[in-house]
Amino acid sequence: MPRLPRVSGAEAIRALERLGFIQIRQRGSHVVLKRDALDRVVGCVVPLHAELAIGTLRGILKQAGVRAEEFVAQL
């Protein structure tokens, strides 16, 4: 597994949008994204922080069902 870089919430959202996610709504500093997979809908919540903690980013990727390699390639 590659080492995840330090990214902001906005950078994470841009990378996830390149992977097919779309913004559904925002409440305060949290943005909800979703993607229609083959047999289900996958969603995740990304906080708009200046810098996401690595554990938070890893949790977002797990919730979204995205591998770290895919995410890093879209940055």
C-alpha positions as CSV (number, residue, x, y, z in Angstrom):
1,M,0.0,0.0,0.0
2,P,1.5,3.4,-1.0
3,R,2.0,6.0,1.6
4,L,-0.8,8.5,1.5
5,P,0.1,12.1,1.0
6,R,-1.1,15.1,3.1
7,V,-4.0,16.6,1.2
8,S,-6.7,19.2,1.9
9,G,-10.4,18.3,1.9
10,A,-10.8,20.2,-1.4
11,E,-8.0,18.2,-3.0
12,A,-9.5,14.9,-1.8
13,I,-12.9,15.9,-3.3
14,R,-11.3,16.7,-6.7
15,A,-9.5,13.4,-6.8
16,L,-12.7,11.5,-5.8
17,E,-14.7,13.4,-8.5
18,R,-12.1,12.2,-11.1
19,L,-12.9,8.7,-9.9
20,G,-16.6,9.2,-10.7
21,F,-18.0,10.6,-7.4
22,I,-20.4,13.6,-7.5
23,Q,-21.2,16.1,-4.8
24,I,-24.7,15.5,-3.4
25,R,-24.9,18.0,-0.6
26,Q,-22.9,20.0,1.9
27,R,-23.7,20.8,5.5
28,G,-21.3,23.1,7.2
29,S,-17.8,22.0,6.5
30,H,-18.7,18.4,5.4
31,V,-19.4,17.4,1.8
32,V,-21.3,14.3,0.9
33,L,-20.2,12.5,-2.3
34,K,-21.7,9.4,-4.0
35,R,-21.0,7.1,-6.9
36,D,-23.3,4.6,-8.5
37,A,-21.4,1.3,-8.6
38,L,-22.5,-1.8,-10.6
39,D,-24.9,-3.1,-8.0
40,R,-25.0,-0.5,-5.3
41,V,-24.5,3.2,-4.4
42,V,-21.3,4.1,-2.6
43,G,-21.0,7.3,-0.6
44,C,-18.6,9.1,1.6
45,V,-18.3,12.2,3.7
46,V,-15.3,14.6,3.3
47,P,-14.5,17.4,5.7
48,L,-13.3,20.6,4.2
49,H,-10.2,21.0,6.4
50,A,-7.0,22.6,5.3
51,E,-5.2,19.4,5.9
52,L,-6.8,15.9,6.4
53,A,-5.2,13.6,9.0
54,I,-3.9,10.4,7.4
55,G,-6.3,8.3,9.4
56,T,-9.2,10.4,8.3
57,L,-8.2,10.1,4.7
58,R,-7.8,6.4,5.0
59,G,-11.3,6.2,6.5
60,I,-12.8,8.2,3.7
61,L,-11.2,5.9,1.1
62,K,-12.4,2.8,3.0
63,Q,-15.9,4.3,3.1
64,A,-15.8,5.1,-0.6
65,G,-14.4,1.7,-1.6
66,V,-11.4,3.3,-3.3
67,R,-7.9,1.8,-3.1
68,A,-5.0,4.1,-2.1
69,E,-3.2,3.5,-5.4
70,E,-6.3,4.7,-7.3
71,F,-6.6,7.8,-5.2
72,V,-2.9,8.8,-5.4
73,A,-3.0,8.4,-9.2
74,Q,-5.8,11.0,-9.4
75,L,-4.0,13.7,-7.4
